[in-house]
């Protein structure tokens, strides 16, 4: 019997049972396996994929929905991958069209690499922002004293959720409540008993990724990054909105080098909701 064409294979929902296959697909395309991140995305979000008749996955992606469960007001698409031997056959386009249709009228966002951007533009996405990825060993310094940070506790969670929704512009409870278990560090900035920012550092291969990074101002963001860096020997990695020029310059002075730029793209909405001035870095570019 001839092997079915990938163009005719069904698209199905992925679960945690597919985690190893998703990691294999990442590796196939030259990405890190990122099993820890895949685990979060497949539990907090919705995975979609196409099975390879020879084993594994032909293609995969994950959608993380925010806001009311029945009527989400934003969905982030990430980890869009097609196996190397099936590339350039329209499979990614087919999977994306399926995912867009499945979200109905929910506005969408994603971070696009330069290589992926033409496809997303063809599908109706528009570039509405830009983020710069930085990576390196952090050297302390250049932070004004007076901003206190500390480890987050269970008692802080409700305040973190309120602040996050206010700044992000949508309720991210299913993701944020998983941060204490997902991240190696979760810290808050506090002033007069009020939480003015929070940030997490989570393990990804040989780095610690800083994100989300929500802060009242640049000084608070600097204090949070410094406090996270002081408690790890790993290189840091983060994706900072390019409008935060002061934070980007400071981070580069502290040893984080530019790696790449990604376009922030939206579909069905002119730009991301919330307050960008306090939203410095996403949890991950795959989930916003």
Secondary structure, 3 states (H helix, E strand, C coil): CCCCCHHHCCEEEECHHHHHHHHHHHHHCCCCCCHHHHHHHHHHCEEEEEECCCCCEEEEEEEEEEECCCCEEEEEEEEEEECHHHCCCCHHHHHHHHHHHHCCCCCEEEEECHHHHHHHHHCCCEEEEEEEEEEECCCCCCCCCCCEEEECCHHHHHHHHHHHHHHHCCCCHHHHCCHHHHCCEEEEEEECCEEEEEEEEEEECCEEEEEEEEECCHHHHHHHHHHHHCCCCCEEEEEEECCCHHHHHHHHHCCCEEEEEEEEEEECCCCCCCCHHHEEECCCCCCC
